[in-house]
């Protein structure tokens, strides 16, 4: 019997991975097709709780999302930022199930909380699956609606350690003042690749155009929103600027030496459900009692001191980190060559989920 060649085995493996991604895409987007109307701009404006919040929002609101599976992460962030002036007052919490709504209101009755009716987002969801794609669409519609109503806002995530508040003075440089949207960066060597967890949007006509395009495309196309947002910035749908990576850094900060002290550290790269908060606890970024949810102010101070002094805890690594690191390195290689860069921005990023065959 003839032994298959290495090239043939590679080809069939590649083909199976491609077919797998197509299958995942079809299955995931079926969720968006079935439930997209529940996260539409029209649905949001028919929601009395959300609608009543709009006049109460000042400029530079922090927008966060959660269901009951993100409650502990949210409580941890609230403990982290409890002593930071104005942070809780500026935050808008968009809850996606009744349990998270009730528990958040019980412990923090002073917060601005609006319950969204999105049954498909009440259960856990992970990177790349159908509910996650639906969440991308929801977040884009929230951004579009806020921009249309004249609000400047921060889109943020609670899986983040805040050493200092996000001061508006950070945005006062000439370059950032001219931007419609200021995005976080995915890494030091991929400076124009958007991470997507954090961004600051100004209510401008171009911002509205940008999010209208994002909403239209995410409603039918299987793509990671950070790659697709980078693509839309490349196409100049809005004036986009990426903030320095040292402002809002991620897990890479704990692996690679740098002299710059970050303001925020986001714990992305964890693809295993429930693993993120446990990893943060192991690394010294857990700020509450697990049972009572009471805040531990000394733990916050200790973490702030650790980061300020440049001390890096040992990163609790998952397979997702290795995969993201590999794809980041490939992006650096593509960016180093003009022809490959054109391919990156016009094909690899808008087709990001398909290109990342192992995710």
HELIX and SHEET records of a PDB file:
HELIX    1   1 UNK A    6  UNK A   35  1                                  30    
HELIX    2   2 UNK A   36  UNK A   39  5                                   4    
HELIX    3   3 UNK A   41  UNK A   45  1                                   5    
HELIX    4   4 UNK A   48  UNK A   54  1                                   7    
HELIX    5   5 UNK A   68  UNK A   70  5                                   3    
HELIX    6   6 UNK A   71  UNK A   80  1                                  10    
HELIX    7   7 UNK A   87  UNK A   90  1                                   4    
HELIX    8   8 UNK A   98  UNK A  107  1                                  10    
HELIX    9   9 UNK A  119  UNK A  121  5                                   3    
HELIX   10  10 UNK A  130  UNK A  148  1                                  19    
HELIX   11  11 UNK A  168  UNK A  171  5                                   4    
HELIX   12  12 UNK A  174  UNK A  177  1                                   4    
HELIX   13  13 UNK A  205  UNK A  218  1                                  14    
HELIX   14  14 UNK A  225  UNK A  234  1                                  10    
HELIX   15  15 UNK A  251  UNK A  254  5                                   4    
HELIX   16  16 UNK A  275  UNK A  283  1                                   9    
HELIX   17  17 UNK A  297  UNK A  308  1                                  12    
HELIX   18  18 UNK A  319  UNK A  335  1                                  17    
HELIX   19  19 UNK A  338  UNK A  343  1                                   6    
HELIX   20  20 UNK A  344  UNK A  348  3                                   5    
HELIX   21  21 UNK A  352  UNK A  355  1                                   4    
SHEET    1   A 7 UNK A 112  UNK A 115  0                                        
SHEET    2   A 7 UNK A  91  UNK A  95  1                                        
SHEET    3   A 7 UNK A  61  UNK A  66  1                                        
SHEET    4   A 7 UNK A 153  UNK A 155  1                                        
SHEET    5   A 7 UNK A 194  UNK A 201 -1                                        
SHEET    6   A 7 UNK A 181  UNK A 185 -1                                        
SHEET    7   A 7 UNK A 240  UNK A 242  1                                        
SHEET    1   B 3 UNK A 160  UNK A 162  0                                        
SHEET    2   B 3 UNK A 264  UNK A 266 -1                                        
SHEET    3   B 3 UNK A 248  UNK A 249  1                                        
END                                                                             
